[in-house]
Amino acid sequence: MKKYSAALALALAAISATPPTAAKAEIAATIPIKVTPASVGDPGYAAIPVVIWAPSTGTGLPLVVISHGTGGGALSHVDTAQALAEAGFVVVAPMHPGDNFQDDSNVGKPAWFVDRSRHVSKVIDHMLSGWEGHARIAPGKIGIYGLSAGATTALITIGGEPDLARIAPHCAASPEFVCRIMAPQTVTTPPVWTHDARIAAAVIAAPGIGFAFEPAGLTKVRVPIQLWVGSADETVPFKSNAAIVQRLLPKPPEFHSVSDAVHLSFLAPCTPETPPFLCQDKPGFDRRAFHNSFNKSVIAFFRQQFRITPKAKP
């Protein structure tokens, strides 16, 4: 298969391996947050590495799964994970086996999204039964956030079913970035998608292969969705992806278009350790200011869907 961009993989390796020092200090200065790595079993497949952010105290806590984009890692959205944890959410971010900065062997293959959706469900199983703090989680308050391939993963996990046979004709007529990494699919048997009814709300940003959900691949999606796009995103064109998702969803999503944001603008804000490749926003675009607003909107959305009233600060 064609390897995913080596430059992007190496860049994401660096950001995933080096959490921002300032972010750690911010955690310590607000409320006690425990950040731990773990490994989730997936019988018959590779174990799933995860990072878990959790408030040190509290019960009845909501859970949010974060699914990274292609070639990413568990810390690709570290600022959003930390913001959610500081707001009282338990957050778990898997590093999808076969699609991460260390291993892209599954990218573009028929099992790519089949495996990703299964990963999410296995991670939820672990958080509700295997994680040491599982009794502190409210099973009825589970959400998911995903960017790009992670957004597609989220859509599948909440009931979406893409038609992979649509990839070849779409790419022949309107080639886009995904056409470089996803070979034409020869589907002899229908994919076994993993849908998880425990997920009650989803935030998705710049979803990929939106065209593959035509004409009725999102009819089973019933949970509320917050949908984000960047107006300058040329990696995942709006017209053939998010616009289709927005139109096909049975219930209109809460829609946000971010002026001048490119695809990578949804990754964690840059620090001195971040490779310059990941920081190529449009001139004048302030990623840190955007993420400050974005994280607040994500928290507010999940709180609204889970009927959570934030506690007043002392």
Secondary structure as GFF3:
##gff-version 3
##sequence-region A 1 314
A	DSSP	alpha_helix	6	17	.	.	.	ID=ss1
A	DSSP	alpha_helix	21	29	.	.	.	ID=ss2
A	DSSP	beta_strand	33	40	.	.	.	ID=ss3
A	DSSP	beta_strand	48	55	.	.	.	ID=ss4
A	DSSP	beta_strand	61	67	.	.	.	ID=ss5
A	DSSP	alpha_helix	78	86	.	.	.	ID=ss6
A	DSSP	beta_strand	90	94	.	.	.	ID=ss7
A	DSSP	alpha_helix	112	125	.	.	.	ID=ss8
A	DSSP	pi_helix	126	130	.	.	.	ID=ss9
A	DSSP	three_ten_helix	134	136	.	.	.	ID=ss10
A	DSSP	beta_strand	137	147	.	.	.	ID=ss11
A	DSSP	alpha_helix	149	157	.	.	.	ID=ss12
A	DSSP	three_ten_helix	164	166	.	.	.	ID=ss13
A	DSSP	alpha_helix	167	173	.	.	.	ID=ss14
A	DSSP	alpha_helix	178	181	.	.	.	ID=ss15
A	DSSP	beta_strand	199	205	.	.	.	ID=ss16
A	DSSP	three_ten_helix	210	213	.	.	.	ID=ss17
A	DSSP	beta_strand	225	230	.	.	.	ID=ss18
A	DSSP	alpha_helix	242	248	.	.	.	ID=ss19
A	DSSP	beta_strand	254	258	.	.	.	ID=ss20
A	DSSP	three_ten_helix	263	266	.	.	.	ID=ss21
A	DSSP	three_ten_helix	276	279	.	.	.	ID=ss22
A	DSSP	alpha_helix	287	305	.	.	.	ID=ss23
###
